[in-house]
Amino acid sequence: MARALSLMTLLLCAHVHAESLLWGGRPEFGIELEQEKTPDHLGVTNSITYIPSLSFPDGPVNRVDLLIMDEREKDLSSGVSDTTRVTKLAVRLRKNVHFTDDWGMYFRGLLGHYSSSAERFVYGYTDAALRYEHDFFGFIAGVRVQRSLDGTPGHDLNKFRLGPSFDIGEHHELEFRWVRAWDAHTHARESDSTILEYTYKF
């Protein structure tokens, strides 16, 4: 994690030269806070994700994200608090589709690596969302299909996501998301999450 943070710092210090060095992409940096709870509230996961990004408004791919995630999973089901640390590293691509000035969709694909003391595996997801944007206000509603890619069981999920976003001037954006997840095979509800994400646009 320390190496990842050092890399992010180096990328941010070089943002002045990003337009010439990084194919014209506009650099951005996001921090996402998430709390996820199981239906019985005996499992709680708190996570922070650092998201250095490049935005390409007119490109065939409109956004490239690097996600560096640190999670703490707390399990109270045995009557004793048991905490597990999880780290994830992933790359995500996004494509925007415009219907009108205010309405559109986006499609994203992610490839990542999950690591904890108990298991390690490669996972991925695809998601699509209908989005509305007018002036400083935006709103999305979408679905995500997440799967382990190496056969590791217990991590295949389907998710429903929605929430507003707010542009604060040229450089700042806030997003709020509510997410419900189901097991892809049993269809049992896995968790509900609340997410707050702040993005600075250079």
N, C-alpha and C positions, 0 to 999 in steps of 0.2 A: 504493500500500500504506500509506503514512503517513497518508493521509486516512482510509482504512478503519480503521486502528488508532485514530485520534482519535475516529472515530464510535463504535467499540466502547467506548472509555473513557467517553465521554459517556453511552452507554446504561447502563453499569455503575454510574456515579455516580448515575443517576436511578432505580436499582432499588427504592429505598424507596417510591417513588410508583407503581410499576408496576401494582399491583393496581387502583388507581383510574384510571390513565391508559391501560392496555393491556388493557382488557376483561376483567379478572380473571385473566389469564394469569400463571403463575408464571415469573419469569425464571430462566434458566440460562445458564451459559457453559462451553463445552467447548474443549479443545485436543487435536487429534488429530495423532499422529506416525505416518508411514507410510514403509516401505521396500518398493519394488517391484523385482523382478529378472526379467529375461528368462530363458527356459530355459537359454540358453548362458552366463548370468551376464556377458555383455558389455555389457548395458544395465542401469543401476541408477538408480532415481529415488528421491530422498529428498524428503519433503514435510511441511509443517506446515499445519494448517487451524485457523482460529479460528471457533468456532461459537456466536455469541450466539443464544439461543432463547427462545421462550415456550411453556410447557406448559399445556394445557387439558384436564385429566383427564375432564371431563364434556361437552366440546364436540363438535360434529360433526367438527371437525378437532382432533386431540389434541396436535399439536405443529407449530410453525412454526420452521424453522431458516434462518439466514443463514450461508452458508459462504464464508469468505474464505481462499483457498488459495494457497500459494506453493511451487513445486516447483523442484527442480534435477535435470534429466535428464542423466546422464553416459553417453556412448556410447564404448566401447572397441573397437568392431569394426574400425576402420581401423588399429589399433595405436597410435593417438594419442588421448589423452583429450579428448573434445569435450563441453562442458557447455552445456546450454540451460536458460534460465530460463523457467518457465511460470507464469502467474497465472490463477486461475479465481475467478469470483464467481457464486454460485448461491443460489437459494431452494428450500427443500425442505419439503414437507408430509407429515404422518404421520397415519394412522388406525389405532387399536388395535381388535382384535376379541377378546373374551374367550370362551373355551370353558368353563373351570372356574376356580377360584381360582388355580391354578398354571399352566394351559395357555392359550395363545392364539396369535394371529398379529398381525402388523402389515403394513400396506401403505404405501408411500411413493412420492411422485413429485417429481422435481427438474427444474428448468429453470436452465441456467447458460450462462456465456460463457467460452470458452477463449482465451487470448492468449499468443503467444510471438513471437519475432523472425521465425519462419518462416510462421506462419499464425494466423488467428483464425476462430473459428466458434462457432455456438450448438449446444448439445447438451442432451440430457435423458436421464433414466432413470426406470424404474419398478422397484420391487423389492418382494418379499414374503418374509416369514420366519416360520417356526414358532418360538415362543418358550416357554420354561419359566422360571418365577420362583417361588422359595420362600424366604421369609425374606430373607437378604442375597444369595443366589446366583441367578444367571440364566444362561440359555444360549440361543443362537439358531442356526438353520440356515436359509439362504434363498438365493434366486436374484435376480439383477439383470439387466435388459435395458437396455443403454446404446446410444444412437444419436446421431450428428450430425444436426441438424435442418435444416441448410441444404445438404446434399449433399456436404459435405467428406469425401473418402474416407479410409479407414484408421483410423476411430475408432469403428466399430460393434463392440461387445463384448457377450458374455454372461459372467456371473460367478457363481461359487458362493462363499458366505460362511458362516463358522461361527466360534463362539467363545463364551467365558464372559464374564460381567460380575459385579461385586461392589459392592453398596451398603455404604458405610462410614459408618455413622451416617445422620443425616437429610440431610446436605448434600453428601456426596461419593460419586461413582461411578467405578469403573474398568472399562473394557471392553478385551478382547483379541480380535482378529479375524485369521483367516487367510482369504485370498481367492485363488482361482484364476480367471484370465480366459482366454477363448477368442475368437478372431476369429469374428464372427457369420456370415461368409460362407464362409471356408475351413475353419473349425472347428479351425484350428491353435492350439496353446496359446501364449498371448501372454506371460503373466507369472504370478508368484506374489507375494503381498504379505503382510506382517505389519503389524498396526496396533495401536497403543496409544492409547486415548482416555480423558482425564480430564474429568469434568464436575462443576462446582460448582453446586448448586441453592440459590438464595437463599431 
